[in-house]
């Protein structure tokens, strides 16, 4: 693996749990996350996120 991937990206193409109801934004290489509403998939330019990492 390269240094720009998370440990959760150890494989690719697996279904989500719980499964998505709509077509995925990135069906091959899950690096950016996925989001959807009950009506449709939300593509990357339609949502944002923030992650805080703390070390103990």
LINGINOR-V377023 format. One record per residue. N is the residue number from 1. RES is the residue in one letter. SS is DSSP state (A for helix, B for strand, O for the rest). OMEGA is omega in whole degrees, -180 to 180 (none if undefined). D_CENTER is the distance of its C-alpha to the mean C-alpha in Angstrom with 1 decimal. Layout:
BEGIN
n = <N & N>
res = <RES & RES>
ss = <SS & SS>
omega = <OMEGA & OMEGA>
d_center = <D_CENTER & D_CENTER>
END
This chain:
BEGIN
n = <1 & 2 & 3 & 4 & 5 & 6 & 7 & 8 & 9 & 10 & 11 & 12 & 13 & 14 & 15 & 16 & 17 & 18 & 19 & 20 & 21 & 22 & 23 & 24 & 25 & 26 & 27 & 28 & 29 & 30 & 31 & 32 & 33 & 34 & 35 & 36 & 37 & 38 & 39 & 40 & 41 & 42 & 43 & 44 & 45 & 46 & 47 & 48 & 49 & 50 & 51 & 52 & 53 & 54 & 55 & 56>
res = <X & X & X & X & X & X & X & X & X & X & X & X & X & X & X & X & X & X & X & X & X & X & X & X & X & X & X & X & X & X & X & X & X & X & X & X & X & X & X & X & X & X & X & X & X & X & X & X & X & X & X & X & X & X & X & X>
ss = <O & O & O & O & O & O & A & A & A & O & O & O & O & O & O & O & O & O & O & O & O & O & O & O & O & O & O & O & O & O & O & O & O & O & B & B & O & O & O & O & B & B & O & A & A & A & O & O & O & O & O & O & O & O & O & O>
omega = <177 & -173 & -178 & -180 & 175 & 179 & 179 & 179 & -178 & 177 & -176 & 175 & -180 & 176 & 177 & 175 & 4 & -177 & 174 & 178 & -174 & -180 & -179 & 176 & -178 & -173 & -174 & -168 & -173 & 180 & -173 & -178 & -180 & 177 & 178 & 173 & 177 & -178 & -174 & 174 & 174 & -180 & -170 & -179 & -178 & 180 & -179 & 178 & 177 & 180 & 174 & 178 & 177 & 178 & 179 & none>
d_center = <17.6 & 17.8 & 17.8 & 14.8 & 12.2 & 11.3 & 13.1 & 10.2 & 9.8 & 13.3 & 12.9 & 11.1 & 11.4 & 11.4 & 11.2 & 9.2 & 11.7 & 12.7 & 12.2 & 11.0 & 14.3 & 13.6 & 12.8 & 9.2 & 8.7 & 8.0 & 9.7 & 10.6 & 8.9 & 5.2 & 5.8 & 4.6 & 1.7 & 4.0 & 7.5 & 10.8 & 14.4 & 17.1 & 18.3 & 15.5 & 12.0 & 11.3 & 10.7 & 9.7 & 13.4 & 13.7 & 11.9 & 11.8 & 11.1 & 13.3 & 13.3 & 16.7 & 17.6 & 21.0 & 23.1 & 25.9>
END
